[in-house]
Amino acid sequence: MSPELEQTLSLMSAHRSVLGYMLINRGHHPSIIRHSGVVFDGDQGRRYAAVIARIVENVQSGLEEVRGDDGLGPVVGDADVNLL
């Protein structure tokens, strides 16, 4: 990962109200690339991951619906990885 992303993740993690972060790819089946924080450990972490995967899938579906309606197609430069 780029140094800029590492720095951003470090700054985020240091904030007192941040419990953790999870990076997820936006492929056909969202999967976790990286996570940090005790909130994502164990059974609770698996539940968080499942819920976040569903959120990502719903957002992707909504974006596809909007893009289909606007006639523009995919946005050039869309990143494959998003910070949640």
PyMOL Python script that loads the backbone (N, CA, C, O; Angstrom):
from pymol import cmd

cmd.read_pdbstr("""\
ATOM      1  N   MET A   1       0.838  -1.177   0.000  1.00  0.00           N
ATOM      2  CA  MET A   1       0.000   0.000   0.000  1.00  0.00           C
ATOM      3  C   MET A   1       0.878   1.234   0.000  1.00  0.00           C
ATOM      4  O   MET A   1       2.018   1.218   0.463  1.00  0.00           O
ATOM      5  N   SER A   2       0.317   2.291  -0.528  1.00  0.00           N
ATOM      6  CA  SER A   2       1.092   3.518  -0.654  1.00  0.00           C
ATOM      7  C   SER A   2       1.365   4.124   0.723  1.00  0.00           C
ATOM      8  O   SER A   2       0.597   3.917   1.663  1.00  0.00           O
ATOM      9  N   PRO A   3       2.458   4.870   0.832  1.00  0.00           N
ATOM     10  CA  PRO A   3       2.763   5.541   2.101  1.00  0.00           C
ATOM     11  C   PRO A   3       1.655   6.510   2.527  1.00  0.00           C
ATOM     12  O   PRO A   3       1.397   6.682   3.718  1.00  0.00           O
ATOM     13  N   GLU A   4       1.001   7.142   1.543  1.00  0.00           N
ATOM     14  CA  GLU A   4      -0.072   8.073   1.865  1.00  0.00           C
ATOM     15  C   GLU A   4      -1.240   7.350   2.521  1.00  0.00           C
ATOM     16  O   GLU A   4      -1.817   7.843   3.490  1.00  0.00           O
ATOM     17  N   LEU A   5      -1.589   6.170   1.987  1.00  0.00           N
ATOM     18  CA  LEU A   5      -2.676   5.392   2.573  1.00  0.00           C
ATOM     19  C   LEU A   5      -2.291   4.902   3.963  1.00  0.00           C
ATOM     20  O   LEU A   5      -3.103   4.952   4.886  1.00  0.00           O
ATOM     21  N   GLU A   6      -1.068   4.432   4.117  1.00  0.00           N
ATOM     22  CA  GLU A   6      -0.589   3.988   5.435  1.00  0.00           C
ATOM     23  C   GLU A   6      -0.685   5.126   6.454  1.00  0.00           C
ATOM     24  O   GLU A   6      -1.101   4.912   7.593  1.00  0.00           O
ATOM     25  N   GLN A   7      -0.302   6.325   6.042  1.00  0.00           N
ATOM     26  CA  GLN A   7      -0.357   7.487   6.935  1.00  0.00           C
ATOM     27  C   GLN A   7      -1.808   7.816   7.299  1.00  0.00           C
ATOM     28  O   GLN A   7      -2.104   8.105   8.458  1.00  0.00           O
ATOM     29  N   THR A   8      -2.700   7.775   6.329  1.00  0.00           N
ATOM     30  CA  THR A   8      -4.114   8.054   6.585  1.00  0.00           C
ATOM     31  C   THR A   8      -4.700   7.032   7.551  1.00  0.00           C
ATOM     32  O   THR A   8      -5.418   7.400   8.482  1.00  0.00           O
ATOM     33  N   LEU A   9      -4.403   5.761   7.341  1.00  0.00           N
ATOM     34  CA  LEU A   9      -4.903   4.718   8.229  1.00  0.00           C
ATOM     35  C   LEU A   9      -4.357   4.885   9.639  1.00  0.00           C
ATOM     36  O   LEU A   9      -5.072   4.672  10.619  1.00  0.00           O
ATOM     37  N   SER A  10      -3.105   5.261   9.737  1.00  0.00           N
ATOM     38  CA  SER A  10      -2.489   5.484  11.043  1.00  0.00           C
ATOM     39  C   SER A  10      -3.145   6.659  11.765  1.00  0.00           C
ATOM     40  O   SER A  10      -3.425   6.578  12.961  1.00  0.00           O
ATOM     41  N   LEU A  11      -3.389   7.747  11.038  1.00  0.00           N
ATOM     42  CA  LEU A  11      -4.060   8.908  11.639  1.00  0.00           C
ATOM     43  C   LEU A  11      -5.475   8.559  12.089  1.00  0.00           C
ATOM     44  O   LEU A  11      -5.907   8.945  13.175  1.00  0.00           O
ATOM     45  N   MET A  12      -6.183   7.829  11.246  1.00  0.00           N
ATOM     46  CA  MET A  12      -7.542   7.415  11.594  1.00  0.00           C
ATOM     47  C   MET A  12      -7.540   6.536  12.836  1.00  0.00           C
ATOM     48  O   MET A  12      -8.335   6.746  13.752  1.00  0.00           O
ATOM     49  N   SER A  13      -6.660   5.566  12.865  1.00  0.00           N
ATOM     50  CA  SER A  13      -6.609   4.624  13.980  1.00  0.00           C
ATOM     51  C   SER A  13      -6.266   5.305  15.299  1.00  0.00           C
ATOM     52  O   SER A  13      -6.678   4.852  16.367  1.00  0.00           O
ATOM     53  N   ALA A  14      -5.517   6.384  15.220  1.00  0.00           N
ATOM     54  CA  ALA A  14      -5.099   7.092  16.426  1.00  0.00           C
ATOM     55  C   ALA A  14      -6.222   7.945  17.020  1.00  0.00           C
ATOM     56  O   ALA A  14      -6.126   8.362  18.175  1.00  0.00           O
ATOM     57  N   HIS A  15      -7.270   8.210  16.263  1.00  0.00           N
ATOM     58  CA  HIS A  15      -8.370   9.037  16.760  1.00  0.00           C
ATOM     59  C   HIS A  15      -9.115   8.282  17.852  1.00  0.00           C
ATOM     60  O   HIS A  15      -9.382   7.089  17.706  1.00  0.00           O
ATOM     61  N   ARG A  16      -9.451   8.957  18.938  1.00  0.00           N
ATOM     62  CA  ARG A  16     -10.033   8.285  20.104  1.00  0.00           C
ATOM     63  C   ARG A  16     -11.399   7.663  19.850  1.00  0.00           C
ATOM     64  O   ARG A  16     -11.790   6.739  20.562  1.00  0.00           O
ATOM     65  N   SER A  17     -12.130   8.144  18.858  1.00  0.00           N
ATOM     66  CA  SER A  17     -13.460   7.581  18.621  1.00  0.00           C
ATOM     67  C   SER A  17     -13.470   6.458  17.580  1.00  0.00           C
ATOM     68  O   SER A  17     -14.522   5.875  17.318  1.00  0.00           O
ATOM     69  N   VAL A  18     -12.327   6.150  16.990  1.00  0.00           N
ATOM     70  CA  VAL A  18     -12.248   5.093  15.975  1.00  0.00           C
ATOM     71  C   VAL A  18     -11.997   3.754  16.659  1.00  0.00           C
ATOM     72  O   VAL A  18     -11.016   3.586  17.383  1.00  0.00           O
ATOM     73  N   LEU A  19     -12.898   2.806  16.418  1.00  0.00           N
ATOM     74  CA  LEU A  19     -12.770   1.469  16.994  1.00  0.00           C
ATOM     75  C   LEU A  19     -11.930   0.555  16.112  1.00  0.00           C
ATOM     76  O   LEU A  19     -11.368  -0.431  16.590  1.00  0.00           O
ATOM     77  N   GLY A  20     -11.844   0.881  14.822  1.00  0.00           N
ATOM     78  CA  GLY A  20     -11.089   0.087  13.881  1.00  0.00           C
ATOM     79  C   GLY A  20     -11.451   0.495  12.469  1.00  0.00           C
ATOM     80  O   GLY A  20     -12.300   1.360  12.255  1.00  0.00           O
ATOM     81  N   TYR A  21     -10.801  -0.135  11.512  1.00  0.00           N
ATOM     82  CA  TYR A  21     -11.131   0.112  10.108  1.00  0.00           C
ATOM     83  C   TYR A  21     -11.068  -1.197   9.352  1.00  0.00           C
ATOM     84  O   TYR A  21     -10.441  -2.165   9.783  1.00  0.00           O
ATOM     85  N   MET A  22     -11.729  -1.196   8.225  1.00  0.00           N
ATOM     86  CA  MET A  22     -11.729  -2.370   7.360  1.00  0.00           C
ATOM     87  C   MET A  22     -11.644  -1.886   5.916  1.00  0.00           C
ATOM     88  O   MET A  22     -12.430  -1.034   5.501  1.00  0.00           O
ATOM     89  N   LEU A  23     -10.704  -2.418   5.155  1.00  0.00           N
ATOM     90  CA  LEU A  23     -10.599  -2.130   3.730  1.00  0.00           C
ATOM     91  C   LEU A  23     -11.184  -3.311   2.973  1.00  0.00           C
ATOM     92  O   LEU A  23     -10.834  -4.464   3.226  1.00  0.00           O
ATOM     93  N   ILE A  24     -12.074  -3.008   2.046  1.00  0.00           N
ATOM     94  CA  ILE A  24     -12.770  -4.053   1.300  1.00  0.00           C
ATOM     95  C   ILE A  24     -12.637  -3.768  -0.187  1.00  0.00           C
ATOM     96  O   ILE A  24     -12.766  -2.623  -0.620  1.00  0.00           O
ATOM     97  N   ASN A  25     -12.376  -4.823  -0.977  1.00  0.00           N
ATOM     98  CA  ASN A  25     -12.340  -4.611  -2.425  1.00  0.00           C
ATOM     99  C   ASN A  25     -13.769  -4.568  -2.953  1.00  0.00           C
ATOM    100  O   ASN A  25     -14.692  -5.078  -2.318  1.00  0.00           O
ATOM    101  N   ARG A  26     -13.938  -3.963  -4.107  1.00  0.00           N
ATOM    102  CA  ARG A  26     -15.259  -3.838  -4.708  1.00  0.00           C
ATOM    103  C   ARG A  26     -15.429  -4.800  -5.869  1.00  0.00           C
ATOM    104  O   ARG A  26     -16.092  -4.473  -6.853  1.00  0.00           O
ATOM    105  N   GLY A  27     -14.848  -5.961  -5.766  1.00  0.00           N
ATOM    106  CA  GLY A  27     -14.994  -6.963  -6.810  1.00  0.00           C
ATOM    107  C   GLY A  27     -16.405  -7.536  -6.815  1.00  0.00           C
ATOM    108  O   GLY A  27     -17.283  -7.070  -6.090  1.00  0.00           O
ATOM    109  N   HIS A  28     -16.604  -8.554  -7.646  1.00  0.00           N
ATOM    110  CA  HIS A  28     -17.926  -9.186  -7.743  1.00  0.00           C
ATOM    111  C   HIS A  28     -18.391  -9.678  -6.376  1.00  0.00           C
ATOM    112  O   HIS A  28     -19.568  -9.555  -6.036  1.00  0.00           O
ATOM    113  N   HIS A  29     -17.477 -10.229  -5.600  1.00  0.00           N
ATOM    114  CA  HIS A  29     -17.758 -10.630  -4.225  1.00  0.00           C
ATOM    115  C   HIS A  29     -16.815  -9.843  -3.319  1.00  0.00           C
ATOM    116  O   HIS A  29     -15.623 -10.145  -3.264  1.00  0.00           O
ATOM    117  N   PRO A  30     -17.331  -8.835  -2.605  1.00  0.00           N
ATOM    118  CA  PRO A  30     -16.458  -8.031  -1.733  1.00  0.00           C
ATOM    119  C   PRO A  30     -15.710  -8.914  -0.740  1.00  0.00           C
ATOM    120  O   PRO A  30     -16.277  -9.841  -0.162  1.00  0.00           O
ATOM    121  N   SER A  31     -14.438  -8.614  -0.553  1.00  0.00           N
ATOM    122  CA  SER A  31     -13.653  -9.352   0.425  1.00  0.00           C
ATOM    123  C   SER A  31     -12.750  -8.380   1.169  1.00  0.00           C
ATOM    124  O   SER A  31     -12.404  -7.312   0.663  1.00  0.00           O
ATOM    125  N   ILE A  32     -12.381  -8.771   2.368  1.00  0.00           N
ATOM    126  CA  ILE A  32     -11.551  -7.917   3.220  1.00  0.00           C
ATOM    127  C   ILE A  32     -10.114  -7.958   2.724  1.00  0.00           C
ATOM    128  O   ILE A  32      -9.536  -9.026   2.525  1.00  0.00           O
ATOM    129  N   ILE A  33      -9.555  -6.779   2.530  1.00  0.00           N
ATOM    130  CA  ILE A  33      -8.153  -6.662   2.149  1.00  0.00           C
ATOM    131  C   ILE A  33      -7.295  -6.511   3.399  1.00  0.00           C
ATOM    132  O   ILE A  33      -6.218  -7.095   3.518  1.00  0.00           O
ATOM    133  N   ARG A  34      -7.814  -5.702   4.331  1.00  0.00           N
ATOM    134  CA  ARG A  34      -7.053  -5.412   5.545  1.00  0.00           C
ATOM    135  C   ARG A  34      -8.016  -4.899   6.605  1.00  0.00           C
ATOM    136  O   ARG A  34      -9.005  -4.239   6.286  1.00  0.00           O
ATOM    137  N   HIS A  35      -7.728  -5.201   7.854  1.00  0.00           N
ATOM    138  CA  HIS A  35      -8.532  -4.657   8.942  1.00  0.00           C
ATOM    139  C   HIS A  35      -7.639  -4.415  10.150  1.00  0.00           C
ATOM    140  O   HIS A  35      -6.555  -4.984  10.269  1.00  0.00           O
ATOM    141  N   SER A  36      -8.112  -3.573  11.026  1.00  0.00           N
ATOM    142  CA  SER A  36      -7.390  -3.271  12.246  1.00  0.00           C
ATOM    143  C   SER A  36      -8.396  -2.892  13.314  1.00  0.00           C
ATOM    144  O   SER A  36      -9.392  -2.226  13.027  1.00  0.00           O
ATOM    145  N   GLY A  37      -8.147  -3.304  14.522  1.00  0.00           N
ATOM    146  CA  GLY A  37      -9.021  -2.961  15.634  1.00  0.00           C
ATOM    147  C   GLY A  37      -9.652  -4.191  16.239  1.00  0.00           C
ATOM    148  O   GLY A  37     -10.019  -5.128  15.531  1.00  0.00           O
ATOM    149  N   VAL A  38      -9.778  -4.182  17.560  1.00  0.00           N
ATOM    150  CA  VAL A  38     -10.320  -5.340  18.259  1.00  0.00           C
ATOM    151  C   VAL A  38     -11.784  -5.584  17.913  1.00  0.00           C
ATOM    152  O   VAL A  38     -12.282  -6.699  18.072  1.00  0.00           O
ATOM    153  N   VAL A  39     -12.476  -4.549  17.440  1.00  0.00           N
ATOM    154  CA  VAL A  39     -13.882  -4.702  17.081  1.00  0.00           C
ATOM    155  C   VAL A  39     -14.063  -5.724  15.961  1.00  0.00           C
ATOM    156  O   VAL A  39     -15.146  -6.287  15.807  1.00  0.00           O
ATOM    157  N   PHE A  40     -13.022  -5.965  15.186  1.00  0.00           N
ATOM    158  CA  PHE A  40     -13.100  -6.891  14.063  1.00  0.00           C
ATOM    159  C   PHE A  40     -12.524  -8.273  14.381  1.00  0.00           C
ATOM    160  O   PHE A  40     -12.377  -9.099  13.480  1.00  0.00           O
ATOM    161  N   ASP A  41     -12.200  -8.532  15.638  1.00  0.00           N
ATOM    162  CA  ASP A  41     -11.649  -9.836  16.026  1.00  0.00           C
ATOM    163  C   ASP A  41     -12.762 -10.813  16.385  1.00  0.00           C
ATOM    164  O   ASP A  41     -13.845 -10.399  16.799  1.00  0.00           O
ATOM    165  N   GLY A  42     -12.503 -12.082  16.231  1.00  0.00           N
ATOM    166  CA  GLY A  42     -13.405 -13.139  16.674  1.00  0.00           C
ATOM    167  C   GLY A  42     -14.743 -13.164  15.963  1.00  0.00           C
ATOM    168  O   GLY A  42     -14.876 -12.725  14.821  1.00  0.00           O
ATOM    169  N   ASP A  43     -15.745 -13.700  16.683  1.00  0.00           N
ATOM    170  CA  ASP A  43     -17.087 -13.853  16.111  1.00  0.00           C
ATOM    171  C   ASP A  43     -17.717 -12.513  15.763  1.00  0.00           C
ATOM    172  O   ASP A  43     -18.366 -12.381  14.725  1.00  0.00           O
ATOM    173  N   GLN A  44     -17.532 -11.522  16.619  1.00  0.00           N
ATOM    174  CA  GLN A  44     -18.099 -10.201  16.332  1.00  0.00           C
ATOM    175  C   GLN A  44     -17.481  -9.633  15.063  1.00  0.00           C
ATOM    176  O   GLN A  44     -18.175  -8.993  14.273  1.00  0.00           O
ATOM    177  N   GLY A  45     -16.213  -9.853  14.859  1.00  0.00           N
ATOM    178  CA  GLY A  45     -15.551  -9.392  13.645  1.00  0.00           C
ATOM    179  C   GLY A  45     -16.130 -10.021  12.399  1.00  0.00           C
ATOM    180  O   GLY A  45     -16.308  -9.351  11.382  1.00  0.00           O
ATOM    181  N   ARG A  46     -16.427 -11.312  12.475  1.00  0.00           N
ATOM    182  CA  ARG A  46     -17.046 -11.990  11.336  1.00  0.00           C
ATOM    183  C   ARG A  46     -18.439 -11.428  11.061  1.00  0.00           C
ATOM    184  O   ARG A  46     -18.836 -11.290   9.903  1.00  0.00           O
ATOM    185  N   ARG A  47     -19.178 -11.106  12.115  1.00  0.00           N
ATOM    186  CA  ARG A  47     -20.508 -10.510  11.919  1.00  0.00           C
ATOM    187  C   ARG A  47     -20.386  -9.129  11.277  1.00  0.00           C
ATOM    188  O   ARG A  47     -21.139  -8.805  10.359  1.00  0.00           O
ATOM    189  N   TYR A  48     -19.443  -8.313  11.756  1.00  0.00           N
ATOM    190  CA  TYR A  48     -19.203  -7.004  11.142  1.00  0.00           C
ATOM    191  C   TYR A  48     -18.864  -7.167   9.668  1.00  0.00           C
ATOM    192  O   TYR A  48     -19.403  -6.457   8.819  1.00  0.00           O
ATOM    193  N   ALA A  49     -17.975  -8.095   9.367  1.00  0.00           N
ATOM    194  CA  ALA A  49     -17.542  -8.298   7.982  1.00  0.00           C
ATOM    195  C   ALA A  49     -18.723  -8.687   7.095  1.00  0.00           C
ATOM    196  O   ALA A  49     -18.841  -8.199   5.971  1.00  0.00           O
ATOM    197  N   ALA A  50     -19.596  -9.559   7.592  1.00  0.00           N
ATOM    198  CA  ALA A  50     -20.758  -9.985   6.799  1.00  0.00           C
ATOM    199  C   ALA A  50     -21.704  -8.818   6.538  1.00  0.00           C
ATOM    200  O   ALA A  50     -22.213  -8.662   5.428  1.00  0.00           O
ATOM    201  N   VAL A  51     -21.935  -8.006   7.553  1.00  0.00           N
ATOM    202  CA  VAL A  51     -22.829  -6.855   7.389  1.00  0.00           C
ATOM    203  C   VAL A  51     -22.215  -5.838   6.435  1.00  0.00           C
ATOM    204  O   VAL A  51     -22.912  -5.292   5.579  1.00  0.00           O
ATOM    205  N   ILE A  52     -20.937  -5.583   6.572  1.00  0.00           N
ATOM    206  CA  ILE A  52     -20.270  -4.613   5.693  1.00  0.00           C
ATOM    207  C   ILE A  52     -20.263  -5.115   4.254  1.00  0.00           C
ATOM    208  O   ILE A  52     -20.423  -4.321   3.327  1.00  0.00           O
ATOM    209  N   ALA A  53     -20.083  -6.408   4.053  1.00  0.00           N
ATOM    210  CA  ALA A  53     -20.132  -6.968   2.694  1.00  0.00           C
ATOM    211  C   ALA A  53     -21.502  -6.719   2.069  1.00  0.00           C
ATOM    212  O   ALA A  53     -21.595  -6.372   0.891  1.00  0.00           O
ATOM    213  N   ARG A  54     -22.566  -6.894   2.855  1.00  0.00           N
ATOM    214  CA  ARG A  54     -23.911  -6.634   2.330  1.00  0.00           C
ATOM    215  C   ARG A  54     -24.092  -5.152   2.001  1.00  0.00           C
ATOM    216  O   ARG A  54     -24.720  -4.812   0.998  1.00  0.00           O
ATOM    217  N   ILE A  55     -23.547  -4.273   2.839  1.00  0.00           N
ATOM    218  CA  ILE A  55     -23.634  -2.837   2.572  1.00  0.00           C
ATOM    219  C   ILE A  55     -22.933  -2.512   1.261  1.00  0.00           C
ATOM    220  O   ILE A  55     -23.474  -1.777   0.434  1.00  0.00           O
ATOM    221  N   VAL A  56     -21.734  -3.052   1.064  1.00  0.00           N
ATOM    222  CA  VAL A  56     -20.976  -2.806  -0.168  1.00  0.00           C
ATOM    223  C   VAL A  56     -21.755  -3.305  -1.383  1.00  0.00           C
ATOM    224  O   VAL A  56     -21.833  -2.609  -2.396  1.00  0.00           O
ATOM    225  N   GLU A  57     -22.328  -4.500  -1.289  1.00  0.00           N
ATOM    226  CA  GLU A  57     -23.101  -5.039  -2.403  1.00  0.00           C
ATOM    227  C   GLU A  57     -24.296  -4.153  -2.723  1.00  0.00           C
ATOM    228  O   GLU A  57     -24.603  -3.934  -3.895  1.00  0.00           O
ATOM    229  N   ASN A  58     -24.980  -3.637  -1.692  1.00  0.00           N
ATOM    230  CA  ASN A  58     -26.131  -2.757  -1.913  1.00  0.00           C
ATOM    231  C   ASN A  58     -25.716  -1.434  -2.541  1.00  0.00           C
ATOM    232  O   ASN A  58     -26.412  -0.917  -3.415  1.00  0.00           O
ATOM    233  N   VAL A  59     -24.604  -0.890  -2.111  1.00  0.00           N
ATOM    234  CA  VAL A  59     -24.108   0.359  -2.701  1.00  0.00           C
ATOM    235  C   VAL A  59     -23.734   0.136  -4.159  1.00  0.00           C
ATOM    236  O   VAL A  59     -24.059   0.955  -5.019  1.00  0.00           O
ATOM    237  N   GLN A  60     -23.043  -0.983  -4.441  1.00  0.00           N
ATOM    238  CA  GLN A  60     -22.682  -1.286  -5.831  1.00  0.00           C
ATOM    239  C   GLN A  60     -23.926  -1.400  -6.694  1.00  0.00           C
ATOM    240  O   GLN A  60     -23.962  -0.869  -7.804  1.00  0.00           O
ATOM    241  N   SER A  61     -24.935  -2.079  -6.202  1.00  0.00           N
ATOM    242  CA  SER A  61     -26.179  -2.250  -6.948  1.00  0.00           C
ATOM    243  C   SER A  61     -26.837  -0.904  -7.214  1.00  0.00           C
ATOM    244  O   SER A  61     -27.302  -0.642  -8.324  1.00  0.00           O
ATOM    245  N   GLY A  62     -26.876  -0.055  -6.199  1.00  0.00           N
ATOM    246  CA  GLY A  62     -27.460   1.278  -6.368  1.00  0.00           C
ATOM    247  C   GLY A  62     -26.704   2.121  -7.374  1.00  0.00           C
ATOM    248  O   GLY A  62     -27.315   2.822  -8.180  1.00  0.00           O
ATOM    249  N   LEU A  63     -25.382   2.061  -7.336  1.00  0.00           N
ATOM    250  CA  LEU A  63     -24.575   2.821  -8.296  1.00  0.00           C
ATOM    251  C   LEU A  63     -24.788   2.320  -9.717  1.00  0.00           C
ATOM    252  O   LEU A  63     -24.862   3.110 -10.658  1.00  0.00           O
ATOM    253  N   GLU A  64     -24.887   0.996  -9.869  1.00  0.00           N
ATOM    254  CA  GLU A  64     -25.141   0.437 -11.200  1.00  0.00           C
ATOM    255  C   GLU A  64     -26.495   0.897 -11.715  1.00  0.00           C
ATOM    256  O   GLU A  64     -26.642   1.201 -12.899  1.00  0.00           O
ATOM    257  N   GLU A  65     -27.469   0.949 -10.846  1.00  0.00           N
ATOM    258  CA  GLU A  65     -28.801   1.405 -11.234  1.00  0.00           C
ATOM    259  C   GLU A  65     -28.776   2.866 -11.678  1.00  0.00           C
ATOM    260  O   GLU A  65     -29.370   3.223 -12.696  1.00  0.00           O
ATOM    261  N   VAL A  66     -28.089   3.703 -10.912  1.00  0.00           N
ATOM    262  CA  VAL A  66     -28.000   5.125 -11.257  1.00  0.00           C
ATOM    263  C   VAL A  66     -27.227   5.316 -12.553  1.00  0.00           C
ATOM    264  O   VAL A  66     -27.646   6.089 -13.415  1.00  0.00           O
ATOM    265  N   ARG A  67     -26.111   4.623 -12.700  1.00  0.00           N
ATOM    266  CA  ARG A  67     -25.308   4.755 -13.910  1.00  0.00           C
ATOM    267  C   ARG A  67     -26.061   4.262 -15.129  1.00  0.00           C
ATOM    268  O   ARG A  67     -25.910   4.815 -16.218  1.00  0.00           O
ATOM    269  N   GLY A  68     -26.868   3.229 -14.958  1.00  0.00           N
ATOM    270  CA  GLY A  68     -27.678   2.736 -16.068  1.00  0.00           C
ATOM    271  C   GLY A  68     -28.703   3.753 -16.499  1.00  0.00           C
ATOM    272  O   GLY A  68     -29.050   3.831 -17.677  1.00  0.00           O
ATOM    273  N   ASP A  69     -29.193   4.538 -15.551  1.00  0.00           N
ATOM    274  CA  ASP A  69     -30.201   5.554 -15.848  1.00  0.00           C
ATOM    275  C   ASP A  69     -29.610   6.807 -16.474  1.00  0.00           C
ATOM    276  O   ASP A  69     -30.290   7.498 -17.233  1.00  0.00           O
ATOM    277  N   ASP A  70     -28.331   7.114 -16.162  1.00  0.00           N
ATOM    278  CA  ASP A  70     -27.773   8.371 -16.663  1.00  0.00           C
ATOM    279  C   ASP A  70     -27.137   8.248 -18.038  1.00  0.00           C
ATOM    280  O   ASP A  70     -26.794   9.259 -18.651  1.00  0.00           O
ATOM    281  N   GLY A  71     -26.974   7.013 -18.537  1.00  0.00           N
ATOM    282  CA  GLY A  71     -26.425   6.803 -19.866  1.00  0.00           C
ATOM    283  C   GLY A  71     -24.929   7.010 -19.958  1.00  0.00           C
ATOM    284  O   GLY A  71     -24.369   6.979 -21.054  1.00  0.00           O
ATOM    285  N   LEU A  72     -24.264   7.223 -18.822  1.00  0.00           N
ATOM    286  CA  LEU A  72     -22.833   7.502 -18.836  1.00  0.00           C
ATOM    287  C   LEU A  72     -21.976   6.258 -18.699  1.00  0.00           C
ATOM    288  O   LEU A  72     -20.808   6.272 -19.088  1.00  0.00           O
ATOM    289  N   GLY A  73     -22.525   5.186 -18.157  1.00  0.00           N
ATOM    290  CA  GLY A  73     -21.735   3.982 -17.946  1.00  0.00           C
ATOM    291  C   GLY A  73     -20.795   4.160 -16.774  1.00  0.00           C
ATOM    292  O   GLY A  73     -20.969   5.084 -15.980  1.00  0.00           O
ATOM    293  N   PRO A  74     -19.791   3.285 -16.647  1.00  0.00           N
ATOM    294  CA  PRO A  74     -18.865   3.354 -15.519  1.00  0.00           C
ATOM    295  C   PRO A  74     -18.105   4.677 -15.502  1.00  0.00           C
ATOM    296  O   PRO A  74     -17.801   5.253 -16.546  1.00  0.00           O
ATOM    297  N   VAL A  75     -17.812   5.137 -14.309  1.00  0.00           N
ATOM    298  CA  VAL A  75     -17.044   6.370 -14.160  1.00  0.00           C
ATOM    299  C   VAL A  75     -15.574   6.039 -14.343  1.00  0.00           C
ATOM    300  O   VAL A  75     -15.058   5.126 -13.698  1.00  0.00           O
ATOM    301  N   VAL A  76     -14.896   6.770 -15.214  1.00  0.00           N
ATOM    302  CA  VAL A  76     -13.476   6.546 -15.456  1.00  0.00           C
ATOM    303  C   VAL A  76     -12.707   6.895 -14.194  1.00  0.00           C
ATOM    304  O   VAL A  76     -12.941   7.934 -13.576  1.00  0.00           O
ATOM    305  N   GLY A  77     -11.778   6.009 -13.816  1.00  0.00           N
ATOM    306  CA  GLY A  77     -10.973   6.257 -12.634  1.00  0.00           C
ATOM    307  C   GLY A  77     -11.565   5.708 -11.355  1.00  0.00           C
ATOM    308  O   GLY A  77     -11.007   5.932 -10.281  1.00  0.00           O
ATOM    309  N   ASP A  78     -12.686   4.991 -11.436  1.00  0.00           N
ATOM    310  CA  ASP A  78     -13.247   4.364 -10.239  1.00  0.00           C
ATOM    311  C   ASP A  78     -12.168   3.485  -9.618  1.00  0.00           C
ATOM    312  O   ASP A  78     -11.527   2.689 -10.304  1.00  0.00           O
ATOM    313  N   ALA A  79     -11.980   3.636  -8.326  1.00  0.00           N
ATOM    314  CA  ALA A  79     -10.991   2.821  -7.618  1.00  0.00           C
ATOM    315  C   ALA A  79     -11.565   1.451  -7.342  1.00  0.00           C
ATOM    316  O   ALA A  79     -12.776   1.301  -7.179  1.00  0.00           O
ATOM    317  N   ASP A  80     -10.695   0.443  -7.288  1.00  0.00           N
ATOM    318  CA  ASP A  80     -11.125  -0.903  -6.954  1.00  0.00           C
ATOM    319  C   ASP A  80     -11.169  -1.124  -5.454  1.00  0.00           C
ATOM    320  O   ASP A  80     -11.745  -2.104  -4.982  1.00  0.00           O
ATOM    321  N   VAL A  81     -10.556  -0.207  -4.697  1.00  0.00           N
ATOM    322  CA  VAL A  81     -10.507  -0.327  -3.260  1.00  0.00           C
ATOM    323  C   VAL A  81     -11.019   0.954  -2.651  1.00  0.00           C
ATOM    324  O   VAL A  81     -10.613   2.043  -3.054  1.00  0.00           O
ATOM    325  N   ASN A  82     -11.913   0.835  -1.676  1.00  0.00           N
ATOM    326  CA  ASN A  82     -12.465   1.991  -0.979  1.00  0.00           C
ATOM    327  C   ASN A  82     -12.189   1.879   0.505  1.00  0.00           C
ATOM    328  O   ASN A  82     -12.118   0.780   1.053  1.00  0.00           O
ATOM    329  N   LEU A  83     -12.037   3.004   1.141  1.00  0.00           N
ATOM    330  CA  LEU A  83     -11.856   3.081   2.577  1.00  0.00           C
ATOM    331  C   LEU A  83     -13.210   3.256   3.206  1.00  0.00           C
ATOM    332  O   LEU A  83     -13.939   4.193   2.881  1.00  0.00           O
ATOM    333  N   LEU A  84     -13.542   2.377   4.086  1.00  0.00           N
ATOM    334  CA  LEU A  84     -14.837   2.462   4.752  1.00  0.00           C
ATOM    335  C   LEU A  84     -14.673   2.985   6.126  1.00  0.00           C
ATOM    336  O   LEU A  84     -15.655   3.130   6.853  1.00  0.00           O
TER     337      LEU A  84
END
""", "prot")
cmd.dss("prot")
cmd.show_as("cartoon", "prot")
cmd.util.cbc("prot")
cmd.orient("prot")
